[in-house]
Every structure is written in C-alpha cells, then in structure tokens.
Amino acid sequence: MEAHSRGTIGAAVFATVALGLAVACARPAPRAHIVEIRGFAYLPAMLEVAAGDTIVWLNRDAVPHTATPDGQAWDSESIDVEQSWRLVAAPRGSHPYYCTFHPSMRGELVVR
C-alpha cells in the first residue's frame, strides 16, 4: 500500500508542477512600446500596456520635453533632443501625464 501512496503523491506533485508551468507559460512576455514626442505632442497620446512592459519616450522635437504624471509617481525630468527615457509600467491604472515645459502637451498611460 505504501508504494501506491507514493505513486499517488508523485502524480499529484507532477500535476501541480505541470499546471504551474502551464500558467507561467501562458503569461505573455513583457513588451516594449515607443511614445514619440514630435510636433509638441505624444504619439500615441494614449497608450495601453501590461504591467511590466517598458515604455520608451523618444524626443524627436527641436526642444526638450518631459513626461510627468499628474500625481508625479514617476518623472522623466528633461528629455533632450534626440534622447529617450524609459519606464517599466506599474502600478495598474490610468496615468495622465504632461510636459512640465509645455503643459498643453498631454498624454495618458493605461497599465492593465
């Protein structure tokens, strides 16, 4: 009877590990997204990403800009001409942001 119990326990452990691997494999790998800053605008103006994704703001304008959220949970500080700044997306939710140098520039990052 002991051999039968070990076989049942072994099968249960194998099934649990296999299920864990299947769930881990089902999660998509983090992605990279680019927000171009061009013409005094964020392109795209609204970007939806998964938590853990990386967002890169790339300044293609002739002047520096920032990406600063309304709540200032993060801040790019000055992104110079032809420079970039990156952020790993977190926490979940909607994060409106703007350029501190040009407050009419608005964007939104949605982390799901």
Summary of the structure (lengths in Angstrom):
residues: 112
radius of gyration: 22.1
end to end distance: 50.0
largest distance: 78.5
contacts: 276
relative contact order: 0.19
helix: 22%
strand: 35%
